[in-house]
Every structure is written in C-alpha cells, then in structure tokens.
Amino acid sequence: MGPVAASTVLTAEEEAVAVAFRRHTLLPLDDCLYALQATIPQLSRSALHRCFQRHGISRLPLTEDGASAPKKRFREYPIGYLHVDFAEMQTEEGRQ
C-alpha cells in the first residue's frame, strides 16, 4: 500500500491561486488570508499556512544582501495627531 493522499480544504486550483498570489505579492500570511478570503470563502488561516508549507513558501524570502528587511520605528507624532495609511489593490474590476 502506498502513502495516503493528503486531505485538504483547498482544491488544486485554489491552491494554485494562493501560491501564485503569495509569490507575486510577497505579502505576509495574514494579509494573504484577508485578500484571498473574498475568492475562497472556506479558506482558514491554518489551511493557507499548510498550503504555503507544502509549496515551500511559508517564509518570506530574504532581501538581496541575505538579511531580512530592517525594522523601522514609527515616527512619533504629538497627541491628537491622526496618521492614516492607504494602499491601492488591483482587482478584476479595476483599482480599489
């Protein structure tokens, strides 16, 4: 008897989408989860992590010099100042 096939929540197509998304965006696990849950509703954090582990992309790659990206401190603002960050995302319909 051979090895038992792995039981996964994701289909092969959904895994391919998740892996391609991770390789293209290089986003952390939680950000990938948030972005992919719109297209794959049954996706859980643990299922996505196991998928990334199977494909060898569970850790983000190091920078060109072999070190991880340097950590930056947040700029200090006076009390009452509100700092807002925003980003654009490409979807099938266009930009959001």
C-alpha positions in Angstrom: 0.0 0.0 0.0 1.3 3.5 -0.9 1.0 6.7 1.0 -2.4 8.1 1.8 -3.3 11.2 -0.2 -3.3 14.4 1.9 -6.7 15.7 2.9 -7.0 19.4 2.2 -9.7 22.0 2.3 -8.5 23.6 -0.9 -8.8 22.3 -4.4 -5.8 22.1 -6.7 -7.0 25.3 -8.5 -7.5 27.2 -5.2 -4.0 26.1 -4.1 -2.5 27.3 -7.3 -4.3 30.7 -6.9 -3.0 31.1 -3.3 0.6 30.1 -4.2 0.7 32.4 -7.2 -0.7 35.2 -5.1 1.9 34.7 -2.4 4.8 34.5 -4.9 3.6 37.6 -6.8 2.8 39.9 -3.8 5.2 38.5 -1.1 2.6 39.5 1.5 2.6 38.0 5.0 0.3 35.1 5.8 -2.5 37.2 7.4 -2.6 39.7 4.5 -2.8 36.9 2.0 -5.6 35.3 4.0 -7.5 38.6 4.1 -7.1 39.2 0.3 -7.9 35.6 -0.7 -11.0 35.0 1.5 -13.1 37.0 -0.9 -12.4 34.5 -3.6 -12.0 31.4 -1.4 -14.6 31.7 1.4 -13.8 28.4 3.1 -10.1 29.4 3.4 -8.8 29.3 7.0 -5.5 30.7 8.3 -4.3 27.2 9.2 -5.2 25.8 5.8 -3.4 28.6 4.0 -0.3 28.1 6.2 -0.3 24.4 5.4 -0.6 25.1 1.7 2.3 27.5 1.8 4.4 24.9 3.7 3.6 22.2 1.2 4.9 24.5 -1.6 7.9 25.8 0.4 6.8 29.4 0.6 5.7 29.6 4.2 8.6 32.0 5.0 9.1 35.2 3.0 12.4 35.4 1.1 15.3 37.4 2.4 16.5 40.6 0.7 19.3 40.6 -1.9 22.0 41.1 0.7 20.9 38.0 2.6 19.3 39.8 5.6 15.7 40.4 6.4 14.3 43.9 5.8 15.4 46.4 8.5 12.8 47.2 11.1 11.7 50.8 11.1 10.3 52.7 14.0 7.1 54.6 13.7 7.5 58.3 13.6 6.4 59.9 16.8 3.5 62.4 16.4 2.0 64.8 19.0 -1.0 63.6 20.9 -4.2 64.1 18.9 -2.5 63.7 15.5 -4.1 61.0 13.4 -1.9 59.2 10.8 -3.7 57.3 8.1 -2.0 54.9 5.6 -3.7 53.7 2.4 -2.9 51.4 -0.5 -4.4 50.5 -3.9 -5.3 47.0 -4.8 -5.9 45.6 -8.3 -9.0 43.5 -8.7 -10.7 42.0 -11.7 -12.9 45.1 -12.0 -10.0 47.6 -11.7 -8.5 49.5 -8.9 -9.9 49.9 -5.4 
